[in-house]
């Protein structure tokens, strides 16, 4: 295996020596062609992904469209060029006749390892945001395919290879490595030619990859997104006014993708009230209307059952709704509730239960709710449901939320992550290994780049983005004053 990984990574490094200098237009054409080749797979891709994941074809129609849109969005971003954050800083020293010319921009890191995710075969796996953003930055990509959807990964890999050939890109700018051995992931992460890692999955898996990287002779960045419980704050007035509507919305959110979304609302916090009692009853009613669907795999199903059983059997936990599945991989649907005191006394209740389950914490007062909220570990998202009066009365909640999560949601469910220029999908550990970055959205490209300064460099030797006559330059600094070029 070591010989094979050496070959793959040597090929990736060879590709980097060429690909890092591709122009924005060349990379855009490449990313657009990848999207076109994925679309050309048509029904074959959709059926294959559905068969391997136990998820409906309708799910993959949307996921495929999203993935292709992401590749094209990154293509547009790199052709426009401002993502490199080019800065020209000309400074005249006050005390001498010497002057300095400093120019800075982001440049590609090198070969990137992307670990395929189990729950999104198209959006966060062999294709998807990690692969698209790394290629956009100028980095070759080696994908460690996920063992739950090998056929889907192979179809995508062939589409990528066609795009490479059509665009005359280095032949190994993208490679797929298959196998379910943990040793493969370790070898890829610790290979000397690896410059960074993208991972979407469990805390156990992400932490293992992160630790592998830190044990290298030369540590590298690992951008692991590892899920969270995504706490929801339910304020009383909102429940009084729209309790039924919010119950329906959260029943849909809890069950989306059979509860196998990293943004599923796993914990809901509210102060005890008649409005909360009504909301819980309505949520149970809407959950009862949902079907029991099969989960992604036997391993994921068994892990869900074990964690769900542990939570429901904890002293002080009251099961509000529970329905077992009829097939071997069917997910149990469940709602439970407990008091603030019980929740505070049992840290294991704070952990993610990856499936269609939510735990409602009935707090004695707003102070206890806030105490619990602050004690939860880093989150991908946190949600505040409240009327305008609720939100304006409790403005400090926004200050609390910004220290808890990467995305603060107001009056909407957290499931589903839009792809845009302001998107943040990350958060304080253990939601991710580096809260300064996002794994979704246009800023995801910045994970795969580092800043380089060129001091007093002859203009003809500068990268195009840093040349004085390039319109893409963002700023220049003359005698301490920044101005647009």
Beta strands, then each sheet from edge to edge (+ up, - down):
strand 1: 87-92
strand 2: 99-108
strand 3: 111-115
strand 4: 141-144
strand 5: 174-177
strand 6: 194-200
strand 7: 221-225
strand 8: 232-234
strand 9: 267-271
strand 10: 318-323
strand 11: 333-339
strand 12: 357-363
strand 13: 379-385
strand 14: 405-410
strand 15: 449-455
strand 16: 475-478
strand 17: 481-483
sheet 1: 15+ 2- 1+ 16+ 17-
sheet 2: 5+ 4+ 3+ 6+ 7+
sheet 3: 10+ 11- 12- 9- 8- 13- 14-
end
